[in-house]
Amino acid sequence: VALARENAINDVVECERLIWGEGVPEQWRDAFDVVLAADVIYGVDGSVCGPLIDTVSRLVKTDGTGRVLVAAHRLRFDVHADVFVGAVRGAGLRQKEHLVLDERGREYQDGRIHLFVLGVGD
């Protein structure tokens, strides 16, 4: 919300605080064609995966057209892969695609980026 105000876009962008695992505003339920989540899988035990996936599954359209894109760096994702996949299944989402993107220069020499495309239904 503060960033929208700082960048003078609060009249064209609607912002609201969203805490993973807590309620989703009614007007946002089943409302988005695409939900993008980047660099959000972290922590020692992967405990953010369940609340994150639960929340995004409530935001994305459930008519079969909605997609959730989750990007995660390999070094963090590999530790939490099982927790992430379990959370996806538990929320009723299906993995549509899993891409592993190549290195992006010196900063990322030792890793790759995982990009998951998730959806509801077939």
Helices and strands as residue ranges (DSSP letters): H 2-6, G 26-28, E 34-38, H 49-59, E 67-73, H 74-90, E 93-101, G 106-108, E 113-120
